[in-house]
Amino acid sequence: MVLDNIKSIRKDHGFTIVELLVVIVVIGILAAITLVSYNGITARANTSSGQAAANAVISKANAYAVDGTTNTWPTSFAQMSGATADKSYRLDNVTYAISPNGTSPNVVNYYTCVSGTDYGIIVGYWNYSATAINYYYSGSVLMGTGGSATALPSGTGASVCALRA
């Protein structure tokens, strides 16, 4: 008698269409969350790479200014990245663009500022999270002694700065 009950239970097996749809929806939600998280992590990683490239340019330019014969910052990006650049100032894996736009995290732009009391450099990189160019600076430009700014202002420091290829 007990075996008759087991045989009747074995006939009713499988999943309903509703149960399968619920599982598919849950898997879809988990996949969407994973993709969104991955994109955010990638944006932060690319921004960090851009910041590192900008900091490398600042460091190399400051070393150039201290060790150079003219005691000034490089007047062009090519002085640090070209084939004739001194090995101690050469920038490898960093490229120059007039306007970094997020195509590559190691692309920067480079401004030199030499006029009156404003002197120094400004280096811009693409911030993937904010989808905008952020700037680092060194010297007395932007009325500071070094640090970072989110946008290049139109005031005293920026008006004497020239974009350098």
C-alpha positions as CSV (number, residue, x, y, z in Angstrom):
1,M,0.0,0.0,0.0
2,V,2.8,2.4,0.7
3,L,4.4,1.6,-2.6
4,D,1.2,2.7,-4.5
5,N,1.5,6.2,-2.9
6,I,5.1,6.5,-4.1
7,K,4.3,5.6,-7.6
8,S,1.5,8.2,-7.8
9,I,3.9,10.9,-6.5
10,R,6.5,10.0,-9.0
11,K,4.1,10.8,-11.8
12,D,3.9,14.4,-10.7
13,H,7.4,15.8,-11.3
14,G,8.9,18.8,-13.2
15,F,8.6,22.6,-12.9
16,T,5.7,24.8,-13.9
17,I,6.2,27.5,-16.4
18,V,5.7,30.1,-13.7
19,E,8.6,28.6,-11.6
20,L,10.8,28.7,-14.7
21,L,10.0,32.3,-15.4
22,V,10.7,33.4,-11.8
23,V,14.2,31.7,-12.0
24,I,14.9,33.4,-15.4
25,V,13.8,36.8,-14.0
26,V,16.1,36.4,-10.9
27,I,19.0,35.5,-13.1
28,G,18.4,38.5,-15.3
29,I,18.3,40.8,-12.3
30,L,21.6,39.4,-11.0
31,A,23.2,39.8,-14.4
32,A,22.0,43.4,-14.7
33,I,23.5,44.2,-11.3
34,T,26.8,42.6,-12.2
35,L,27.0,44.6,-15.5
36,V,26.3,47.9,-13.7
37,S,28.9,47.2,-11.0
38,Y,31.5,46.2,-13.6
39,N,31.0,49.4,-15.6
40,G,31.5,51.5,-12.4
41,I,34.6,49.6,-11.4
42,T,36.0,50.0,-14.9
43,A,35.4,53.8,-14.8
44,R,37.1,54.1,-11.5
45,A,40.1,52.1,-12.7
46,N,40.4,54.2,-15.8
47,T,40.2,57.4,-13.8
48,S,42.9,56.2,-11.4
49,S,45.1,55.4,-14.4
50,G,44.5,58.9,-15.8
51,Q,45.4,60.4,-12.4
52,A,48.5,58.3,-12.3
53,A,49.5,59.5,-15.7
54,A,48.9,63.2,-14.8
55,N,50.9,62.8,-11.6
56,A,53.7,61.2,-13.6
57,V,53.8,64.2,-15.9
58,I,53.8,66.6,-12.9
59,S,56.6,64.6,-11.2
60,K,58.7,64.5,-14.4
61,A,58.1,68.2,-15.2
62,N,59.1,69.2,-11.6
63,A,62.2,67.1,-11.9
64,Y,63.0,68.7,-15.2
65,A,62.5,72.2,-13.6
66,V,64.8,71.4,-10.7
67,D,67.6,69.6,-12.7
68,G,67.3,71.5,-15.9
69,T,69.8,74.1,-17.1
70,T,67.0,76.8,-17.3
71,N,65.3,76.0,-14.0
72,T,61.9,76.2,-15.6
73,W,59.2,73.6,-16.5
74,P,59.3,72.1,-19.9
75,T,57.7,74.4,-22.5
76,S,56.4,71.5,-24.5
77,F,55.2,67.9,-23.8
78,A,57.6,66.7,-26.4
79,Q,60.6,67.7,-24.2
80,M,59.5,64.9,-21.8
81,S,58.1,62.4,-24.3
82,G,60.1,62.7,-27.5
83,A,63.0,60.5,-28.6
84,T,65.5,63.2,-27.6
85,A,64.1,63.5,-24.0
86,D,66.6,62.8,-21.2
87,K,66.0,59.3,-19.7
88,S,65.3,60.7,-16.3
89,Y,62.5,62.9,-17.6
90,R,61.1,60.7,-20.4
91,L,57.5,59.8,-20.1
92,D,56.7,56.3,-21.3
93,N,53.1,55.1,-21.8
94,V,51.7,58.6,-21.5
95,T,50.4,60.4,-24.6
96,Y,49.4,64.0,-25.3
97,A,46.0,65.2,-26.7
98,I,44.6,68.7,-26.9
99,S,41.4,67.4,-25.3
100,P,41.4,64.1,-23.5
101,N,38.0,62.5,-24.2
102,G,38.0,59.1,-22.6
103,T,39.4,57.1,-25.5
104,S,42.4,56.0,-23.4
105,P,43.1,56.5,-19.7
106,N,46.8,57.5,-20.2
107,V,46.1,60.6,-22.3
108,V,46.8,64.0,-20.8
109,N,46.9,67.6,-22.0
110,Y,49.7,70.0,-20.8
111,Y,49.7,73.7,-20.1
112,T,52.7,75.8,-19.2
113,C,52.2,79.1,-17.4
114,V,55.0,81.7,-17.4
115,S,53.9,85.3,-17.0
116,G,54.5,87.7,-14.1
117,T,53.8,86.0,-10.8
118,D,52.0,83.0,-12.4
119,Y,54.3,80.2,-13.4
120,G,54.0,76.5,-13.4
121,I,52.2,73.8,-15.2
122,I,48.7,72.4,-15.5
123,V,48.0,68.8,-16.6
124,G,44.6,67.5,-17.5
125,Y,43.3,64.0,-17.6
126,W,39.9,62.4,-18.3
127,N,37.7,61.6,-15.3
128,Y,35.6,58.6,-16.5
129,S,33.2,58.8,-13.5
130,A,32.4,62.5,-14.0
131,T,32.8,62.5,-17.8
132,A,34.9,65.6,-17.7
133,I,38.5,66.7,-17.7
134,N,40.2,67.2,-14.3
135,Y,43.4,69.1,-13.8
136,Y,46.5,68.8,-11.6
137,Y,48.8,71.8,-11.3
138,S,52.2,72.6,-9.9
139,G,53.7,76.0,-9.2
140,S,51.9,79.3,-8.4
141,V,49.2,78.9,-11.1
142,L,45.6,79.0,-9.9
143,M,46.8,80.9,-6.9
144,G,48.0,77.9,-5.0
145,T,51.1,75.9,-4.4
146,G,50.1,72.6,-6.0
147,G,47.2,70.2,-5.9
148,S,44.2,69.6,-8.0
149,A,41.3,71.5,-9.5
150,T,38.1,70.1,-11.1
151,A,38.0,72.7,-13.9
152,L,40.4,75.0,-15.5
153,P,39.3,78.5,-14.3
154,S,39.2,81.5,-16.6
155,G,40.9,83.7,-14.0
156,T,44.4,84.9,-13.4
157,G,46.2,81.5,-13.7
158,A,44.5,80.2,-16.8
159,S,44.7,83.4,-18.7
160,V,48.5,83.2,-18.9
161,C,48.7,79.5,-19.6
162,A,49.2,78.1,-23.1
163,L,48.3,74.7,-24.2
164,R,51.6,72.9,-25.3
165,A,51.9,70.1,-27.7
